[in-house]
Amino acid sequence: MTSSLSRSPATAFRGAGFKLPRGAALAVLLLPAFVLFAAFVILPILQAFRFSFFNWNGFGAPSEFVGLKNYATLIEQRHFATALTNTGFIIVVSLFLQLPLALWLALALYKSTRVAAAVRTLFFLPYMLAEVAAGLMWNFVYDGNYGIAHQIGALLGIDAPFVLGDATLVMPAIAVVLVWKYFGFHMMIYIAALQNIPDEMIEAARLDGASKWRIVRHVKLPMIRSAIAVTAFFAVTGSLQLFDLIVPLTNGGPNNASLTIVGFLYQFGVTRMRVGFGSAVSIVLFLICVVVALVYQRALKRMEA
Amino acid sequence: MKKLVLTVSLVSLLAHGAFAKDVHVTVVHMQQNPGELKLMDEMARTYEASHPGVKIDIRKFGDDYKTTLATSLQSNDPPSIIYSWGGGVLTDQVKAGLLRSVDGKISAETKAAAGTVGVDAFTRDGKLYGIAQNVSQVVFWYNKDLFKKSGVDPASMASWDGFLAGVAKLKEAGITPLAMGSKDKWPAAFFWDYLAIRLAGRSGMEAARDGKNGGFAGPEFVKAGEEFLRLSKLAPYQKGFEAAGYPSASGTFGDGKAAMILMGDWNYQESKTNSSSGKGLSDEQLGFFTFPAVASQKGTERDTLGGINGWIFSKAAPDEAIDFMAWYQKPENISQFAKAGYYIPINPKAADSLANPFLKQIAQNISASPYHAIFFDQSLGLSAGGAVNDVSAALTSEAISAKQAAQDVEDAMALDR
């Protein structure tokens, strides 16, 4: 696959009566993509790395070199610890609650019937909603004065709690919104993968007397292994970047109890115009992402072996 | 033939560039009110009509105005005229050499209209950088009906102790004393701001900014947090205040579900807009009083907290930009904004045309104020200002000690000194 791709450009040059060594041809063809990648990905990362050693408010050029002070402050900051814990919590919920739920629903709904298609669409709808819109919507759901929480409380004859204003309940409440918002996406990936399993295979297992559960466990799941790996990767990286859903819900509150890593970066880096400090946060986040990507690659290789 | 066409079009293109006299002036702001936006556009068209060759382009930026501006000001094509809250952000912009001074470009008349306070607010290192336009003051808005019902006399709230007693009395009567929006943080900060300017006074504030006497970790500022906590201990805020933003809090007050809200003059309109009925409280039900005096205060109870907003000019701004803004601020023009009640103009001549009695009274308060302190999240800069907002929200839910709160502000301020 790769060799046929890389050979074709060389052939084109030969046709024009001009021969370019293969390495040079590759370089020429890769250059535009590399320039773009360097300008918009590598360079900003290097810039952020440099800025993270400065105390800089974003005006003029950074001039006050402070060494590792931004990183030291970060470790001391109690809210950063909260942000790390919360992000960890979101990852756990995404992996161990959201994905199994999506998988279960996918197994129930992957066959092409009219009802299944309708329900699938319904479950996929939250994913299509903009994050901010979803946040505002749930803000209303959770509102104990006017929202649905209030109505339910009234039905039960109790004062509804303000879950978004409660430091211990706020993260579980956000996790509910998160699962509601994204399970449909993961479900769709599973459905696509499940539909690719040849019917004969399942048929054969059934003829061999395998129970429903055994078919799932030993035929379907192994067949969609790579889809599961992809969703797990999406779930983890999505959790690491979670931010825009939380702003309309709680703005990181109450008292920074629902900050995520990116939320922390926004509150303490961007809105306070502490570009150097914010860069330090983003470098830490970047390193976490690199570790995740490496672990993922290794796991994938092991799985394929 | 082809060549000729090309040459002709090229020449005409160059000529157009060389002889074009159109001067483009871009104005950026983040005003929201549709009526005000329309009036701003009308002003621009009127000016253009009498100044051929000048094009005024008024652009509204979004909620992230302050951060967007930092980028666009440093781009190759910065806007000419920028809506500004002055304060520490202005200082940073001046320090970075991004702004154009208006010294010698505006008349003594325009300067006089802004008054000493207005000129001071936009002066850095002896140079004037902007034209002040409007002022605001944070006051306690209160619901007269709910006060009557609980038997609290607003006059008894002229001292902080009296205020706390009144809050307790309102609570006993089963009334929520205060509407609060802790999710947005800045509504909570008004309490810390006011307590700080009462206790430290003008000179104390200025010393703290410079890091003298322990800076913002000094005794007055710890005391401000302690007094704030005394209030929070009474649980005076509406249910769910930690999850409520300003719109929700102003609606709670507008719906008559809380007796008071500490908020700027804009709350007059916002409490109506955000109420369930859209009408809020009637003018008869509505009253306001200034922030009470605090025992052992070094400031005076006539000191005010609020804003002085105006317009500043980027380095690249043409002379026409300054001329346009000076024209825009003429009493006959700016009074149209006052008449419609969009804001209180700093120009007393224009303020006379305020139709709203509440705004009129507030305009008088500010002009009589010995010290009009700017909102801390502006005057202290985004870093320390952000810290004030953060710790204030924490003080409403008693999640931080007064000492830690003061220290957090000082730590953030230290980064900017």
Interface residues (C-beta under 8 A of the other chain):
Chain A: N55 N57 G58 F59 G60 Y142 D143 G144 N145 D159 F162 V163 L164 G165 D166 A167 T250 N251 G253 P254 N255 N256 Q267 F268 V270 T271 R272 M273 R274
Chain B: K66 T67 A70 Q74 D92 Q93 K95 A96 G97 L98 S182 K183 D184 K185 Q238 K239 G240 F241 E242 A243 A244 G245 T252 G381 L382 S383 G385 G386 A387 D390 A393 A394 S397 A399 I400 A412 L415 D416
